[in-house]
């Protein structure tokens, strides 16, 4: 893995692809750990460095949640380790660009001091080339970021000055003058820069300008600091005046450029260029390895052009693309030798006394030299043999090769080249390398083409569908001569036909997308082709056991597959990520075509393998092994769904997937396959049967979203006769998960009937049962009602502790619905407790996550909570403004989510008229949702309106109705406590108690009906 912090924080996995690090706090954690590569960082240090003085209550749980998310983003627990001393990111210093930068700067300074000016200039140039913007650019608000970024910024400036000094010693004053002038603008009091600037100007023959620089800085130092220039600067000034300034020798005549000229601009690949610069400065053989069309040739030419050997005219380019493996009886080795001699001599070798290899060595024996061998894959053995001989005979020769597989020589360093960065969404499109390349080429084909609101979605889709592969993107951009960008995006299902008109000047195998893939395919042997086309049958890729089980046959024995898949990885047909093997989508599309032609029928072994995998892991979803089982289902989900579609009888597949669908929030599949309930595992059916009664409570709110929705929905699968006896049996089941589910179901049923007290013991038993089996999902759904109990009693500490644990568990589960609900309730509880700052932090974190994921309705809910916080802080203007913005952005589609909060704002303003106007709509919305807490809230809103209208008895009675509807009065809501105090002040304690009892002693259904009718339930109304 490689981590970049010298610019926006990024991570690249072992496969070369970028990791999805969404969320600012997540990037903060990654960058903080990366700055200590391979070393542990304590939890206390991480909390201080990520939150500083604004650490949330339960910071340890918040950190744990971040760690879990980062592990998931990076590919598993091995990518972020918990060790003695804290958390450790197991990367090497050279895999973190900031550490690599510091190492190169240190080496460059040593070379500068030793007088090795050429080496120093190259090394320091490579170090400066690692920067892609301001250090820690997108996490600068982190408490640790400022001092680190400042130190790196200062080191960057010092390295730039060192490089300029080295270049001046080489006589390159003309090349660096613009750089030193630019640096001086930002550091007008830097005496070292002034000295370098004076030397550069003097070397350019501009002595008067050099003297003016001295006069300028002397004046600045006197005016701003009250000091004279340092002795070193004064000596430069005196040398200028006396004409004694040593003038470096002018650079030699321009060295010959032996690289082919490029017709288009070079876009992106800065990290790879920096990596190549470092590898070439420290090694002698580097091979750029990547699939066809990934831009290996163009990258290699750009890297060589930046190398010091090229500046001295000692870099040669040899294209092997036109060399065939066997041509008219001439061996591949002899053809490669001829190609190299032709590049070195600018003509084909014509023989002579010296052997061809000896002649090559003679021509390359010029000191530090760089030979670029391009397109070695079809001649890999012959190329490897020649490279090995050249490196052995020429100790100062360096070789850069490009190939679709390594040369496999001792000492070879690899630069794996994958796709360009593709954007996560349209908002980030402009910065993505794939988009930048496409737009650059598109604007050449169609002048005036730009990335804007009308084109961005189609461009992003093209980049995603074409895997961010440069050649494919260039071929797609070329189609803009005759098609719109939307038409191109819409025809990518037939990509090989669409992208069939590349440059006529290109090699035949690079003119069309099909030719690019066919060239790689033709280099495979029969076993490799067989495994490649069969791997394409797996939409989510596959691990080795799956390949052995599904793809093996007489021609491809299972024991051979590990070697064949390794060969496909080396030949860049397959990408390896962890223990999984995948194909780029374009390669997979081609391989699927070959699979269809082959007649290979994988449907039966494929479905059998993945059905067994699902059935093996399904019971673990309700045990302590839950996270590992979820990880299996997550990784294999597309494969499992493919198996389901292939299966002749899908019922067993549905039974094995059903519970995963439920707890992971995949509601579409969950609802679609309800009819297969007979296939559910026995353990699950036993629990779901007893929940059926709770489904008779028509709770629309619970149907829309409740953390236990799967349990309630799946209860519909129970037999129609399920009833009290089933519940009694389940409550004493030998299976602790079934018992816990039954207790949860019993409590849910009682709660929705307004009876919180009878289910209290079941709430505790449900938590204990889920704790016993280790079911995190069950723990979340059982912790929420326990937190509610504490909250209603005003016991904020225990309520917050329970919710913090629910948040941590939801983070481990990785299900956004549960995480959102737990965080939202935690923020609500902090608000109720008076911790408005803590509530704001939780709301802002949840809001960022919802916005990143595009969950618009969830985002509305979160912002409604934000309006509540501002109302309690006394900022009614801001609370109303948030609701106005929501109404403008979402219109009627989300009005039900914020109308009750707008009513509460009117109550806080004392605006009885407007409150009454909103009351009917608010109460109607809450009654439609139908869950008991919402019905009780409707009674509380009615009480607030009645109190404003001058009916304190009716208001007190309405509060009593809220108790009978919910089962308990909400003592934890500060606005309700304030209302009770006002009513008690007006009615007296006895009067308030009497009016309250009128509502509290009413039959529950009658109380609900009265709220629905908005009856001003004063004393006379109750008596009637």
Secondary structure, DSSP 8 states (H G I E B T S, - for coil): -EEE-SSS-EEE-TTS-B----SHHHHHHHHHHHTTTTS-B-HHHHHHHHHGGG--TTHHHHHHHHHHHHHHHHTSGGGSEEETTEEE----GGGBHHHHHHHHHHHHHHHHHTT-HHHHHHHHHHHHTT--SSTTTT-TTSTTHHHHHHHHHHHHHHHHHHHHHHHHHTT-HHHHHHHHHHHHHH-TT-HHHHHHHHHHHHHTT-HHHHHHHHHHHHHHIIIII-----HHHHHHHHHHHHT---------S-----S---SS---S-HHHHHHHHHHHHH-SEEEEEE-TTS-HHHHHHHHHHTSHHHHTT-EEEEE-TT--SSBTTB-HHHHHHHHHHHHHHSS-----SS-HHHHHHHHH-SSSEEEEEE--GGGHHHHHHHHHHHHHH-TTEEEEEEESS----TTEEEEEE------SSGGGGGG-HHHHHHHHHHHHHSTT---STTTHHHHHHHHHHTTT-HHHHHHHHHGGGTS-HHHHHHTGGGHHHHS----TTS-GGGSSHHHHHHHHHHTS-HHHHHHHHHHTT-TT-EEHHHHHHHH-BTTB-HHHHHHHHHHHHHTTSSEEETTEEE--HHHHHHHHHHHHHHT---HHHHHHHHHHHHHHHHGGGGSTTHHHHHHHHHHHHHHHHHHHHH-SSTHHHHHHHHHHHHHTT-HHHHHHTGGGGGGS-HHHHHHHHTTHHHHTS--HHHHH--TTHHHHHHGGGS-TT-SHHHHHHHHT-SSHHHHHHHHHHHHHHHHHTT-SSTTHHHHHHHHHHHHHHT-HHHHHHHHHHHHHHHHHTT-HHHHHHHHHHHHHHHHHHT-HHHHHHHHHHHHHHHHHHT-HHHHHHHHHHHHHHHHHHT-HHHHHHHHHHHHHHHHHTT-HHHHHHHHHHHHHHHGGGGHHHHHHHHHHHHHHHT-HHHHHHHHHHHHHHHHHH--HHHHHHHHHHHHHHHHHTT-HHHHHHHHHHHHHHHSS--TT-HHHHHHHHHHHHHHHHHHHHHHHHHHHTS-HHHHHHHHHTT----HHHHH-
